Amino acid sequence: MRLKKLIGTFLLVSLVIIYALLATIIAVAHLGDASVWVHLLYFAVTGLLWIVPAMGIIWWMAQPPRSRADG
């Protein structure tokens, strides 16, 4: 269980770093001449969108370990 949480922690940190870099790169490449409202909408959506994969990782971390068959 501890190994699962350690792996999940590294996955979450990696997700946040990679997601933030990608969202920023996309914003710089495509939103240079856009209005303030487009920037606001983009960063509001991308600021909340990372929660979906993070919830999946946290759900995986919270699951009890699989029982091994004694077979």
N, CA, C and O atoms as a GROMACS GRO file, in nm:
protein
  284
    1MET      N    1   0.082  -0.120   0.000
    1MET     CA    2   0.000   0.000   0.000
    1MET      C    3   0.086   0.126   0.000
    1MET      O    4   0.053   0.225  -0.065
    2ARG      N    5   0.197   0.122   0.072
    2ARG     CA    6   0.285   0.238   0.077
    2ARG      C    7   0.349   0.264  -0.058
    2ARG      O    8   0.366   0.379  -0.097
    3LEU      N    9   0.385   0.158  -0.129
    3LEU     CA   10   0.444   0.173  -0.262
    3LEU      C   11   0.343   0.234  -0.358
    3LEU      O   12   0.379   0.317  -0.442
    4LYS      N   13   0.219   0.193  -0.347
    4LYS     CA   14   0.114   0.246  -0.433
    4LYS      C   15   0.096   0.396  -0.410
    4LYS      O   16   0.080   0.472  -0.506
    5LYS      N   17   0.100   0.439  -0.286
    5LYS     CA   18   0.087   0.581  -0.255
    5LYS      C   19   0.209   0.660  -0.302
    5LYS      O   20   0.196   0.773  -0.347
    6LEU      N   21   0.326   0.601  -0.292
    6LEU     CA   22   0.447   0.666  -0.341
    6LEU      C   23   0.441   0.685  -0.492
    6LEU      O   24   0.471   0.792  -0.544
    7ILE      N   25   0.401   0.580  -0.563
    7ILE     CA   26   0.387   0.588  -0.709
    7ILE      C   27   0.280   0.691  -0.746
    7ILE      O   28   0.301   0.771  -0.837
    8GLY      N   29   0.168   0.689  -0.676
    8GLY     CA   30   0.062   0.785  -0.702
    8GLY      C   31   0.105   0.928  -0.677
    8GLY      O   32   0.066   1.019  -0.751
    9THR      N   33   0.185   0.950  -0.574
    9THR     CA   34   0.236   1.084  -0.545
    9THR      C   35   0.324   1.133  -0.658
    9THR      O   36   0.311   1.247  -0.702
   10PHE      N   37   0.414   1.049  -0.704
   10PHE     CA   38   0.501   1.087  -0.816
   10PHE      C   39   0.418   1.112  -0.944
   10PHE      O   40   0.448   1.203  -1.020
   11LEU      N   41   0.316   1.031  -0.964
   11LEU     CA   42   0.229   1.052  -1.081
   11LEU      C   43   0.155   1.186  -1.073
   11LEU      O   44   0.144   1.257  -1.172
   12LEU      N   45   0.105   1.219  -0.955
   12LEU     CA   46   0.034   1.345  -0.938
   12LEU      C   47   0.125   1.466  -0.960
   12LEU      O   48   0.088   1.561  -1.029
   13VAL      N   49   0.244   1.461  -0.903
   13VAL     CA   50   0.339   1.571  -0.922
   13VAL      C   51   0.378   1.583  -1.068
   13VAL      O   52   0.383   1.694  -1.122
   14SER      N   53   0.404   1.472  -1.133
   14SER     CA   54   0.439   1.473  -1.275
   14SER      C   55   0.323   1.526  -1.359
   14SER      O   56   0.344   1.605  -1.451
   15LEU      N   57   0.201   1.484  -1.327
   15LEU     CA   58   0.083   1.531  -1.399
   15LEU      C   59   0.071   1.683  -1.391
   15LEU      O   60   0.049   1.749  -1.492
   16VAL      N   61   0.085   1.737  -1.272
   16VAL     CA   62   0.069   1.880  -1.254
   16VAL      C   63   0.176   1.958  -1.331
   16VAL      O   64   0.146   2.058  -1.395
   17ILE      N   65   0.300   1.913  -1.324
   17ILE     CA   66   0.409   1.982  -1.392
   17ILE      C   67   0.391   1.975  -1.544
   17ILE      O   68   0.398   2.078  -1.611
   18ILE      N   69   0.369   1.856  -1.596
   18ILE     CA   70   0.355   1.840  -1.741
   18ILE      C   71   0.231   1.912  -1.792
   18ILE      O   72   0.235   1.976  -1.897
   19TYR      N   73   0.120   1.902  -1.719
   19TYR     CA   74  -0.004   1.967  -1.761
   19TYR      C   75   0.012   2.119  -1.762
   19TYR      O   76  -0.033   2.185  -1.856
   20ALA      N   77   0.075   2.173  -1.660
   20ALA     CA   78   0.095   2.318  -1.655
   20ALA      C   79   0.183   2.366  -1.770
   20ALA      O   80   0.155   2.468  -1.832
   21LEU      N   81   0.289   2.293  -1.799
   21LEU     CA   82   0.376   2.329  -1.910
   21LEU      C   83   0.302   2.323  -2.043
   21LEU      O   84   0.313   2.415  -2.124
   22LEU      N   85   0.227   2.217  -2.066
   22LEU     CA   86   0.153   2.204  -2.192
   22LEU      C   87   0.046   2.312  -2.206
   22LEU      O   88   0.030   2.369  -2.314
   23ALA      N   89  -0.027   2.339  -2.098
   23ALA     CA   90  -0.131   2.442  -2.105
   23ALA      C   91  -0.070   2.578  -2.134
   23ALA      O   92  -0.127   2.657  -2.209
   24THR      N   93   0.045   2.606  -2.075
   24THR     CA   94   0.111   2.734  -2.099
   24THR      C   95   0.166   2.742  -2.241
   24THR      O   96   0.155   2.847  -2.305
   25ILE      N   97   0.225   2.635  -2.290
   25ILE     CA   98   0.279   2.634  -2.427
   25ILE      C   99   0.166   2.655  -2.528
   25ILE      O  100   0.182   2.732  -2.623
   26ILE      N  101   0.054   2.588  -2.508
   26ILE     CA  102  -0.060   2.605  -2.598
   26ILE      C  103  -0.112   2.747  -2.592
   26ILE      O  104  -0.146   2.805  -2.695
   27ALA      N  105  -0.120   2.804  -2.473
   27ALA     CA  106  -0.169   2.941  -2.458
   27ALA      C  107  -0.076   3.040  -2.529
   27ALA      O  108  -0.124   3.130  -2.598
   28VAL      N  109   0.052   3.024  -2.512
   28VAL     CA  110   0.147   3.115  -2.576
   28VAL      C  111   0.142   3.102  -2.728
   28VAL      O  112   0.152   3.201  -2.800
   29ALA      N  113   0.126   2.980  -2.777
   29ALA     CA  114   0.128   2.956  -2.921
   29ALA      C  115  -0.001   3.002  -2.990
   29ALA      O  116   0.004   3.044  -3.105
   30HIS      N  117  -0.114   2.995  -2.921
   30HIS     CA  118  -0.242   3.019  -2.989
   30HIS      C  119  -0.321   3.138  -2.938
   30HIS      O  120  -0.413   3.183  -3.007
   31LEU      N  121  -0.290   3.191  -2.822
   31LEU     CA  122  -0.373   3.296  -2.765
   31LEU      C  123  -0.304   3.432  -2.761
   31LEU      O  124  -0.345   3.520  -2.685
   32GLY      N  125  -0.201   3.449  -2.838
   32GLY     CA  126  -0.125   3.573  -2.834
   32GLY      C  127  -0.208   3.697  -2.863
   32GLY      O  128  -0.192   3.798  -2.796
   33ASP      N  129  -0.294   3.691  -2.962
   33ASP     CA  130  -0.373   3.807  -3.002
   33ASP      C  131  -0.517   3.800  -2.955
   33ASP      O  132  -0.600   3.882  -2.995
   34ALA      N  133  -0.548   3.703  -2.871
   34ALA     CA  134  -0.686   3.686  -2.825
   34ALA      C  135  -0.722   3.790  -2.720
   34ALA      O  136  -0.635   3.852  -2.659
   35SER      N  137  -0.851   3.807  -2.699
   35SER     CA  138  -0.898   3.905  -2.601
   35SER      C  139  -0.877   3.853  -2.458
   35SER      O  140  -0.843   3.737  -2.436
   36VAL      N  141  -0.899   3.942  -2.365
   36VAL     CA  142  -0.885   3.907  -2.224
   36VAL      C  143  -0.985   3.799  -2.185
   36VAL      O  144  -0.954   3.712  -2.104
   37TRP      N  145  -1.104   3.804  -2.243
   37TRP     CA  146  -1.207   3.706  -2.209
   37TRP      C  147  -1.172   3.567  -2.258
   37TRP      O  148  -1.204   3.468  -2.191
   38VAL      N  149  -1.107   3.558  -2.373
   38VAL     CA  150  -1.063   3.428  -2.423
   38VAL      C  151  -0.954   3.372  -2.332
   38VAL      O  152  -0.955   3.253  -2.300
   39HIS      N  153  -0.863   3.456  -2.289
   39HIS     CA  154  -0.759   3.413  -2.194
   39HIS      C  155  -0.822   3.365  -2.064
   39HIS      O  156  -0.786   3.260  -2.011
   40LEU      N  157  -0.917   3.442  -2.013
   40LEU     CA  158  -0.984   3.406  -1.889
   40LEU      C  159  -1.055   3.272  -1.901
   40LEU      O  160  -1.043   3.187  -1.813
   41LEU      N  161  -1.128   3.253  -2.009
   41LEU     CA  162  -1.198   3.128  -2.031
   41LEU      C  163  -1.101   3.011  -2.045
   41LEU      O  164  -1.121   2.905  -1.987
   42TYR      N  165  -0.995   3.032  -2.125
   42TYR     CA  166  -0.896   2.925  -2.146
   42TYR      C  167  -0.833   2.882  -2.014
   42TYR      O  168  -0.827   2.763  -1.984
   43PHE      N  169  -0.786   2.978  -1.936
   43PHE     CA  170  -0.718   2.942  -1.812
   43PHE      C  171  -0.814   2.892  -1.706
   43PHE      O  172  -0.774   2.815  -1.619
   44ALA      N  173  -0.941   2.934  -1.710
   44ALA     CA  174  -1.040   2.878  -1.618
   44ALA      C  175  -1.067   2.731  -1.651
   44ALA      O  176  -1.072   2.647  -1.561
   45VAL      N  177  -1.082   2.701  -1.778
   45VAL     CA  178  -1.109   2.563  -1.820
   45VAL      C  179  -0.987   2.475  -1.795
   45VAL      O  180  -0.999   2.368  -1.736
   46THR      N  181  -0.871   2.519  -1.841
   46THR     CA  182  -0.751   2.436  -1.822
   46THR      C  183  -0.710   2.429  -1.676
   46THR      O  184  -0.646   2.332  -1.633
   47GLY      N  185  -0.746   2.531  -1.598
   47GLY     CA  186  -0.715   2.528  -1.455
   47GLY      C  187  -0.798   2.425  -1.380
   47GLY      O  188  -0.756   2.377  -1.274
   48LEU      N  189  -0.914   2.392  -1.433
   48LEU     CA  190  -0.999   2.292  -1.370
   48LEU      C  191  -0.988   2.154  -1.434
   48LEU      O  192  -1.020   2.054  -1.370
   49LEU      N  193  -0.945   2.148  -1.557
   49LEU     CA  194  -0.944   2.023  -1.633
   49LEU      C  195  -0.844   1.920  -1.578
   49LEU      O  196  -0.866   1.800  -1.594
   50TRP      N  197  -0.737   1.964  -1.515
   50TRP     CA  198  -0.638   1.870  -1.462
   50TRP      C  199  -0.694   1.787  -1.348
   50TRP      O  200  -0.637   1.684  -1.311
   51ILE      N  201  -0.806   1.831  -1.291
   51ILE     CA  202  -0.864   1.760  -1.178
   51ILE      C  203  -0.915   1.622  -1.220
   51ILE      O  204  -0.912   1.529  -1.139
   52VAL      N  205  -0.959   1.608  -1.343
   52VAL     CA  206  -1.015   1.479  -1.388
   52VAL      C  207  -0.910   1.367  -1.382
   52VAL      O  208  -0.937   1.264  -1.319
   53PRO      N  209  -0.792   1.382  -1.444
   53PRO     CA  210  -0.694   1.273  -1.430
   53PRO      C  211  -0.640   1.262  -1.287
   53PRO      O  212  -0.604   1.152  -1.243
   54ALA      N  213  -0.634   1.373  -1.214
   54ALA     CA  214  -0.587   1.366  -1.076
   54ALA      C  215  -0.683   1.285  -0.990
   54ALA      O  216  -0.640   1.209  -0.903
   55MET      N  217  -0.814   1.299  -1.015
   55MET     CA  218  -0.911   1.220  -0.941
   55MET      C  219  -0.894   1.071  -0.968
   55MET      O  220  -0.909   0.989  -0.878
   56GLY      N  221  -0.862   1.037  -1.093
   56GLY     CA  222  -0.838   0.896  -1.126
   56GLY      C  223  -0.717   0.840  -1.053
   56GLY      O  224  -0.720   0.727  -1.005
   57ILE      N  225  -0.612   0.918  -1.044
   57ILE     CA  226  -0.492   0.873  -0.973
   57ILE      C  227  -0.522   0.859  -0.824
   57ILE      O  228  -0.481   0.761  -0.762
   58ILE      N  229  -0.591   0.956  -0.767
   58ILE     CA  230  -0.624   0.949  -0.625
   58ILE      C  231  -0.717   0.832  -0.596
   58ILE      O  232  -0.702   0.764  -0.495
   59TRP      N  233  -0.813   0.808  -0.685
   59TRP     CA  234  -0.902   0.693  -0.668
   59TRP      C  235  -0.821   0.563  -0.670
   59TRP      O  236  -0.845   0.474  -0.588
   60TRP      N  237  -0.726   0.552  -0.762
   60TRP     CA  238  -0.642   0.433  -0.771
   60TRP      C  239  -0.560   0.415  -0.644
   60TRP      O  240  -0.545   0.304  -0.594
   61MET      N  241  -0.508   0.525  -0.592
   61MET     CA  242  -0.428   0.518  -0.470
   61MET      C  243  -0.512   0.474  -0.349
   61MET      O  244  -0.459   0.408  -0.260
   62ALA      N  245  -0.638   0.509  -0.346
   62ALA     CA  246  -0.724   0.480  -0.231
   62ALA      C  247  -0.780   0.339  -0.232
   62ALA      O  248  -0.832   0.292  -0.131
   63GLN      N  249  -0.770   0.271  -0.345
   63GLN     CA  250  -0.824   0.135  -0.353
   63GLN      C  251  -0.742   0.040  -0.266
   63GLN      O  252  -0.620   0.053  -0.258
   64PRO      N  253  -0.809  -0.055  -0.200
   64PRO     CA  254  -0.734  -0.152  -0.119
   64PRO      C  255  -0.649  -0.241  -0.208
   64PRO      O  256  -0.683  -0.264  -0.324
   65PRO      N  257  -0.540  -0.290  -0.156
   65PRO     CA  258  -0.455  -0.378  -0.237
   65PRO      C  259  -0.529  -0.505  -0.277
   65PRO      O  260  -0.615  -0.554  -0.205
   66ARG      N  261  -0.493  -0.555  -0.392
   66ARG     CA  262  -0.554  -0.680  -0.440
   66ARG      C  263  -0.507  -0.795  -0.352
   66ARG      O  264  -0.392  -0.801  -0.310
   67SER      N  265  -0.600  -0.885  -0.326
   67SER     CA  266  -0.561  -1.003  -0.249
   67SER      C  267  -0.500  -1.106  -0.343
   67SER      O  268  -0.546  -1.126  -0.455
   68ARG      N  269  -0.398  -1.169  -0.296
   68ARG     CA  270  -0.330  -1.271  -0.377
   68ARG      C  271  -0.398  -1.406  -0.359
   68ARG      O  272  -0.436  -1.444  -0.248
   69ALA      N  273  -0.412  -1.477  -0.468
   69ALA     CA  274  -0.474  -1.611  -0.462
   69ALA      C  275  -0.375  -1.708  -0.398
   69ALA      O  276  -0.257  -1.709  -0.432
   70ASP      N  277  -0.422  -1.785  -0.307
   70ASP     CA  278  -0.336  -1.881  -0.237
   70ASP      C  279  -0.337  -2.014  -0.309
   70ASP      O  280  -0.349  -2.120  -0.248
   71GLY      N  281  -0.324  -2.007  -0.436
   71GLY     CA  282  -0.345  -2.124  -0.511
   71GLY      C  283  -0.246  -2.206  -0.566
   71GLY      O  284  -0.278  -2.306  -0.630
   0.00000   0.00000   0.00000
